[in-house]
Amino acid sequence: MLQIFCDDLYKAEFDDIVEKANKRAEEREAEATVQIDAAKEALENAEREQKVASELHAKATEEINKINESREQLLKEQETVASALETAERERTKALDEQRMAQEAKEKSDAAIAQADAKMAEALAMMERMRSTTPVVQPVVRPLEDHRLGVSIATNNGDGVLITNVTNNSAAHRAGLQSNDVIHRFDDKPLTSLQDYSNAVDTSGERIRLHVLKADGTRRIIPFVFESQE
């Protein structure tokens, strides 16, 4: 009887232990299930985040590639601009050199022109002095004596008539005429020959205006009154 009681007691304790063990196992299994679900959810979240990260990485990689392409293009454009700047600088330097040479050439040309002008002016002045002070006389006839003026005249190569002699105290002498003076006009009558002179004297009034190139090269208009004929 005691044996049966003991067996029942041991069996009840065993069953209780088994029940408690099963209960703890169930609880642990439930906890494990919760942890597994949480882990699965975490894994799914991680996978989603990884996918998002991968997409972001892909986009970032694409942007980086675009940036690198833009950078390479920019570098090429910078090289092109640098080359263009170098070319422009060379052209500018060349233009400045050409401008400087042109300026130097102009200055030399201006100096040469000024020198030539000075020499020409000097030559013209010399020719004028020679012409005015030493008129060339090539009389085609004997000198003509004009007692009304009190002068002897000769031709002057078609350029007026040349006074070769002035009578003392004559009208010409009092008017200031001298030898080697050239009379170009009687009033408005040009003189190119002795015949022109004779015609002008014959047709002029008592008072006239003589256009004279003096022997010293000056030009004068001299009022003149003819001597009266006796």
Residue, then its C-alpha position, 0 to 999 in steps of 0.5 A: m500500500l505504501q509502495i503504491f502511495c509512493d509511486d503515486l507521489y513520485k508520479a505526481e511530482f514527475d507529472d508536475i515537473v514535466e508540466k512545468a518543463n513543458k510550460r517553460a518550454e512553451e514560454r521559451e518557444a513563444e519568446a523565441t517565436v517573438q524574437i524570431d518574428a522580431a528578427k524577421e521584421a528587423l531583417e525585412n527592415a534591413e533588406r528594405e533599407q539595404k534596397v533603399a541604400s542600394e538605390l541611393h548608392a546607384k543614384a549617387t554613383e550615377e550623379i558622380n559619373k555625371i559630375n566626372e563627365s562634367r568635370e572632364q568636359l569642363l577641363k577640356e573647355q578650360e584647355t580650349v579656353a587656355s589655348a585660345l587665350e594663348t593664341a589671343e595673347r600671341e596675336r596681341t603681342k604680334a599686333l603690338d609689335e606691328q603697331r610699334m614698327a608701323q609707328e617707327a616707320k611713320e616717324k621715320s617717314d615723317a622725319a624724311i618728309a619734313q627733311a625733304d620739305a625743308k630742302m625743297a623750301e630751301a631750294l625754292a627760296m634759293m630759286e626765288r632769290m636767284r630769280s628776283t635778284t638776277p633776272v635773266v635778260q635776253p633782249v630780242v631787240r635793242p633796249l628801248e629808251d622811254h623819255r616820258l618815264g626816264v628809263s631804258i628797258a629791255t625784254n625779260n623772257g616774256d615776264g614783264v620788261l626789265i629796266t636797264n637804266v634810270t635817268n637821274n631826276s626823271a619821273a622814274h627816278r623820283a618814283g623810286l624805280q631802279s635798274n634791274d626792276v621788272i615792270h609787269r603791268f601798266d594798270d591792268k595791262p600785262l607786259t610781255s614784250l617791248q611792243d606791249y610796253s609801247n602800246a601801254v604807254d601810248t594808250s595810258g593816261e597821265r597817271i598810271r599804276l605800275h606793278v613792279l618786281k623790285a631788284d631785291g625781290t619785293r613786289r610793289i604797286i607804284p603810282f606814276v605820273f608821266e613827264s610832260q612832252e616838250 
